[in-house]
Structures are given as C-alpha cells and as structure tokens.
Amino acid sequence: MSSPSAASSNLLTSLAPKRKTKKKHFVQQKVEVFRASDPVLSVLMWGVNHSMTDLCHVPSPVMLLPDDFKANTKIKVTNHFFNKENLPGQFKFKEYCPQVFRNLREHFGIEDQDFQVSLARSAPHKVEEGQGGGLLLTSFDRTLVVKEISSEEVEEIHNILSEYHQHVVLFHGSTLLPQFLSMYRVSVENEDTYLLVMRNMFSHRLSLHRKYDLKGSLVSREASCKEKVKELPTFKDIDFKNNLQKIYMDEDEKEKLMDKLNRDIEFLVRLRIMDYSLLLGIHDIERAEREETVEEEEESEEEEEDEENAPVQYSSSPEGIAGYMNSFKPLGPGEFDPYVDVYAIQSAVDSPRREVYFMGLIDVLTQYDTKKKAAHAAKAVKHGAAAEISTVNPEQYAKRFKDFITSIFA
C-alpha cells in the first residue's frame, strides 16, 4: 500500500503526456473532505482538490504536444472506511487531458486556484436533470456548470479538442462557444460517471426572468405544456416568435456579438457540426429592483436574526472565480462584472426595456453523420422538403441559424 505522499509523487509522474495510464494508485485517505449529499459529488470534490493541488507543482508546458490531447491521470483510493460519512469505501477518479484544460482555463481568464475553490470548497447545487436524466449542477458560487455526459460525448470532445483549443487560442478566448474547463470520470461501486465542467453562461448573481433555446427552426420547436408550467421554463423558437420577443442592443455590441457568432459558426461548419442552439437568458432590471425592494423590507424586520444566521464569508484567499468582487462596492440590479459574466450584454440605453442578455452557443457536439442524414430524410418526407426542419446539413443549418439570429434584434 502506497503512502499518500508516494501516491502524489506517482500522480505527478503520470501527468507526463501519454495515451494511457496503466499504473493504478492505491491511497489510504486520511484527510477530511467536504460533505456532499451524493457520493459521486463527494468524490468529484475530493478528486478536484487532489488533482489541482498536484497540478500546481507541475510547470505549464511551453507548448502543448499531440500527446497532451490524449493524456489522462488516474487514481484509485481505498480509504478503509475513514471519513465514511462523506466518502465511499473505495473509488476511482480520472482526469482527462489535464494540461490542455489547464491551458484553456488560462485563455479563458480563470486562475487554477479560483477554479479549485469554486468547484471544491463546497458541494455543487443540483439545477435539474439534464438531457437523458443526467446530473446538471452549478458550483456553489454559481460560476461553473457541471454536466453529466455520456462516454460517447467524452470521445466526441476528444475528437474536436485540438481544433477547439486552436480556435480559443487564435481568438484569445473571445467566443460564444461553451468554455470547456475540465473533464473527469468518477467511479463509485463499479459505476462510471462522466462529468464536463464549463463556465456558467448565465450570471452567478443576476437572476434570470426568461430563457430561450433557439435553433432557427419552427418545426416542433415549442416548449411543452409540462415545460411551460415550470418556474423558469426554457422556451423555444415558436414561443420566441409568439411572445414578440426582441433583443435591444447597441449597434457596437451587436456587431461584436455577430463577429463572434460568425467565427464560431464557421468553426462548427468546418468540423461538420450542427444541431447547436443559441441559449438566451434575460434579466429584467426593473423587475429585479422591485424584488430587491421587497426583500429589503422583509430583511429589515428580522435584521438581527439575519445577522446571526448569515452565511459564512470566506476571508482567506483565493475566493473562487467571483469571490474577489467582495472587496469592491456591492453591485446593484442589472450590474455585472464583465470579467466574470463574460456572456452578459447590457441592453441599449434607448431601449424600451432595461435588460441584461446572456447569449452563448450550446450542444456543439452533434456531427452530421449517417444517423442525422437519415433523420433529415425522414423529416423531409413528413414535413416536406421546404419545411424548416432542424436536421439539415451543417452549411444549411449555419445559414438558417445566422439568418434567424440576425432577425431577433429590434
């Protein structure tokens, strides 16, 4: 049985680029970890702390090599029931392409220490079930999203990772694509869970009042009755049209957004990717001001009790991705820090509504393969060749998508 220090040394060695990590590491766990309600989350937090602590001792390579895009690190833990309230008796943790994702985080302006704190200082919050019933979580400070993905999606990310990295580097992290920050496999009781960590496209502090998933197609693109009764439904293209929704944005901001969008769509077309969406979130500033007034009135009645029960504020550094803002003046309704809320855009000064928009591309892993071609043929038979069905080839999809996004502005 290896000692913890020996295991750390082995793990450092395993960070060297190589296709597979054959050596297994057995560690007797002797350090308390934060409690999470789910053993998978407890292992994720433990693994992130472990891998990020070890990674900080490994110098960043001057340039990434092809083997870095195939590398991984693995560790197997046997803790002999120590801390068993929080951690399972044994588990495995695997991190994919650690140097690549480290470099991506750097280009996206995220410090490794802040990333570690945001993801592992306290348990992530469950948002809802993702597509197919998988986990969908936000970090405790709401700056990151943790999404459960399939093993096939892990492979798809590996397939595009080199080109994705080049695109991010070329445009200095300025993109509407999802910001992929790390990818893990957590194994508990012989069951594997694959987790992808991304920057949250929505704000860590500004609440959302409306949300849309837009593809530029009007065939079967309406939120279901079940979806519409949710507290914050995800509406679709037909709903957007029926709601007479418009985006009010300064011409300069619109031009910057469309430049990013055009670059990103060209990238997706080159990779034969389609079926992506524009995720649009809207923060209503006037509504937020009303809600804040009500909250302040309620809080003033129980001020003393609130002070006693206020959440702990961490004073030590680092503070997580958004935590450093605690040292600045408090932000009011509609205000945001563009270095944290990188997808946020303020509405135009002369717009009829005071709003903040959050816009980014999601679901960028679907390649136009044989299955999609068959689906397109079937839908064309059902709806007619001229119908605006979502399953079309990447070039058609891109043109229709851009035309639709152009039309959403007032």
N, C-alpha and C positions, 0 to 999 in steps of 0.2 A: 504494500500500500504506500503510495507516494505521499509525502508531506505536502501541505498547501503551498509552501514556498517552492518546492520542487515542481509542483504542478504548474505554478505560474511561470516558472522558467521554461518548462516544456511548451506551454501555450505561446510564450514569446517566440520560441523557435518555430512553432507551427505557423506563425504569421508570415514566414518567408513564402514567396509565391510558389504554389504547386497545385496540381489539379485536384488531388485528393489527400485527405489527412487520414492515414491509415492507423496511426497510433492512437490508442484510447488513453484517456486520463482519468484516474480514479482519485477523488478528493474527499477527504473527511471534512465535512462542513463544520466550522467552529465559530462562525460569526452570525449574530442575529441579523435578520433581514426584515424589511417592512412587511406587514401582513396584507395580503390581498384575499378577497373572498374566493378567488378561483386559483387552484394550484398552478394552472398554466401562466397566469399573470404573476404569481409569486416567483416562478422560475424565470419568466421574462425579466423581471426586475433584478433578480439575482444575476442573471446572465449579462445583462447590460452593464451593471456595476462592475462585474468581473472583467468583461472584455474591454470596456472603456478604460478601466484602470490600467490594464496591461498594455493597451494600445498607446497610452501616453508615454510609455517608456521606449516605444519603437519609433525611430525617426521617420518622418514622411519621405518617401522616395522623391528624387529629383523629377523623375517622370515615371508614369505608370507603364508597365510592360504587359504584353499579352497574357502572361500567366497570372497577373493580378486579377484579371477578369474571370479567372477560373478557380481562384484560391478560396479556401474556407478555413475556419478554425472550429475545432470540436472539443468539447469537454464532457466527461461523464462524471457525475457526482454520486457518491454513496455517503449519506450523512449519518447512518446508524441511528436514526430517529432523533438526532439532535434538532431542536427547533421544529419539531414535527407539527406544531400547531400552524406553522406558516409554510413549510416546505414538505413535499412528498419524500418518502424514504429514499428514493433514488430517481434520478432524472438525467437527461442529456440536453445540451444546449449547443447549437451550431450557428455560427455567423458566416454569412456569405460575403465574399469579396470585400473584406474589411478595409483595405487600402483604397479601393475605388470609392466606396461610400464615404470614407473619411475625406477624400478629395472633393467629392460632390458637396458635402456639408460645408467645406471651406468656400467653395464657389457660391454657395447659397447664403454665405454670411453667418453661418451657425458655428459657434465655438463648441468643441467636443465636450468641455466641462458643462456648458449650459445644456447641451443635448442630454447628457447623462442625468443631470439634476431634473430636467423636465420630464424625462421618461421613467426615472427610477427612484426619485425621492419619495413619492407617494403613489399609491395604486392608480392606474388609469380609470377613467369613468366609462361605463358602457353607454354608448349612444343609442344604438338599435342593432338589430340583426342586419348584417349586410346581405348582399345577394346570395342566395343559396343557403341562408341561415347562419353564415359565419359571423365571427365577432367583428364589431366595429366599435372602436374606442377612441376617446381623446385622452391625452396626457392630463395629469391633474391640473396643470396650468393652462390647458386648452390650446396650446400652441402646436401640438402634434396630433396626428391621426394614426392609429394602429389598426390595420385592416387584415383580417384573416384571408389568405388567398389559397389557391389550390397548388398542388405540386406542378401541374401543367403551367400555371401562371408564373411560378418560380422559373421554370425553363424558358418561358417567353421573355421574362425580364433579362435572363442571362443572354438570350439571343439578341436583344436590342441594346444591351448595357453599354457596349463600346461606342456605338453610334450616338446613343443618348448622352453619354459623357462628353463626346466631341462637340455636340450641339450646345450643351450647357457651357463648356469652356469657351467656345467660339463667341457666344453672346453674353459672356460674363455673368451667367446665372439669370439673365433677364429673359424670362419665358413664362408662358401661361400653362405649360405642361405641369403635371404633378411633380413636386420636388421629392424624388426618391432619396431617402436619407439613410436607410439601413434595411437589412432583410435577415430574418432569423428562422430557425426551426427549433421548436421546443418539443421535447419528447417526454411524456409522462405516462406511465403504465402502458408502455409499448404503443402509444398513440401519438402520432406526429401532428403538430400544429404549425403551419407556416404563417409568418407574420411579416407584413411590409409596413415600414414606418415612413410617413410622409409629413410635410408641413401642412397644417390645417389651412385650407383655403379661406375659411371664414375667420372672423375675429376671435381672439381669445377673451375680449371684454365687451364688444358691442353685440347686443342681441340681434338675432335675425327675426324679421317680421314676415318675409315672403321668400320663397325658394323655388327655383325652376331648374329642370333638366331639359336642355334644348338640343335637338339634333337636326332641325331644319326639315323635318318630315311631318306631314299631317295625317299619315296613315297609322291608326292605333296609337296615337301619341296624345292621350288624355289620361289624367290621373284617375284611378279607380275610385269608386264610391268609398271603399274602405280607406284609401289613402286620404281622401278629401276631409274626412272627419278627424284626422289627427290634429294635434295641437299646432304642428308646423308641417303641413303637407308638402310633398315635392310635386309641384305642378309640372306640366309638360307643354309641348308646342301649341296644341289646340287651346289649352287653358290660357296660355300667354296671349293668344290672339283674341279669345273671348273676353278676357279681362281688360282688353285695350291697354295692355301694359306697354310702357315705353321707358327707355333709358335716356335721362337728361344729362349730357356730359359736355364739357368744354371741347371745342374743336381740337385743341392741342392734345388733351387727354385721349380723345377718341382716336386721333392719328397715331399716338404712341401705342395704344391698345391694338389697333388694327395692324400696325407694323409687326408687333409681337405675334399676333394671331397668324398673319400670313407666313412668317418664318416657320412657326411651329407646324402649320398645316403642310407646308412644303416638305418638312422633315418627315411627317407622318405618311405623306404620299410616297416618298422615296422608300420607306420601309413597308409599303403596301398595307398600311394600317387604316382601318375605317371603323365606323360604328361608335366613334367617340362623341362626347357631349360637351356643351358649354354648361358648366354649373354656375348658376347665377343666384346670389343671395342679396337681399335688400334690407338695409337697416333704415327704418323710418325715424328720423331725428326728432320730429315733433312728438311722435308717439312715445319715444324714449324719454323725452323731457317730462311728459305727463306722468309716465310710470315712475320716474325718479322722484317727482314731487310727492306722489302718493307714498312711496317707500320712505321718504324722509319724514313725513308726518307720522307714519306708523312707528318708525325707529325712535323719534323724539319722545314718544310716550313710554318707551321701555329702554331709555338710553343707558341707565346703569346696568341693567341686565345684559344688554348687548355688549357692553364693555367687558363684563365678566366672562361672557361666553364667546368673545371674538376669536376668530381663527388665529392660530399662531403665525406670526410674521417672521420669516427667517432673516436673521441679520447677518449671517455669515455669507461669504462669497464662495462660489458663484450662486446666483439667484435663479438660474434657469433662463430660458430664452427670452422671456418677457419680464423677469423679475427685477432687472436693473432699473426699470422705469419707476420703481418705488421711490427712488431718490429724487425724482423730478416732481413738478407740480402735478396734482391729480388731473386726469383727463376727464372732460365732461362729455355729455351726449353728443355723438357724432364725431368726436375727436379720436384720432388713432395715430400710432407711430408707424410710419411707412417702412421702417426697417424690420418691424415685427409683422404687421399686417400687410404683407407685400402684394397681396391680390386686391387691396382696397383702393377705391377711387371715389372721390367726393363728387357729388352732383354739381352741375353748373350753377354759378351764382344766381343767374336769372331764371332758373328752372322753377316750375310751379310747385315742386315738392323738394323739401330738403332731405336728401337721402345719401347713404353711402352704399356703393355697389361692391360686391365681391365676385370676381369673374375669373374662372380658370377652366382648363380642359381636364376631363376625367375619362376613365375607361379607354385607355390608349393602348390596349394590349391585343386587340382583335385584328388579326391579319386576314386579308381576303383570300382565304384558302378554298378548297373544294366544297367544304360544308356551306360556306357563305354563298358561293356561286349557286349551289343547289337551292338554298333558301331564297335567293333572288329570283330564280326561275319560278319557284312555287308561288311567291308573292305576286310576280308579274302576271301569272295565269289567273290568280284570284282577283287582283285589283286592276288589271290592265297595265300594259307596258308603259303608259304615260303617267301612271299614278306615282306620287312622291313617296315611294316606299323607302324604308331606311336601309335596306340591304342592297346597295349598288356598289359598283367597283370604286376603288379609292379616289380616282380622278373625279368621277361624277359626284361622289359623296362630298369631296372637298369643295367643289364649285357650288353645289347646292347649300352646303353648310355656310360658306362665306357669304353667299347672297342673302341667306336668312339672317345671319348675324348683322350684316350691314343694315338690314331693314328694321332692327329692333330699336335703333336710335331715333329720338324725336327730331 
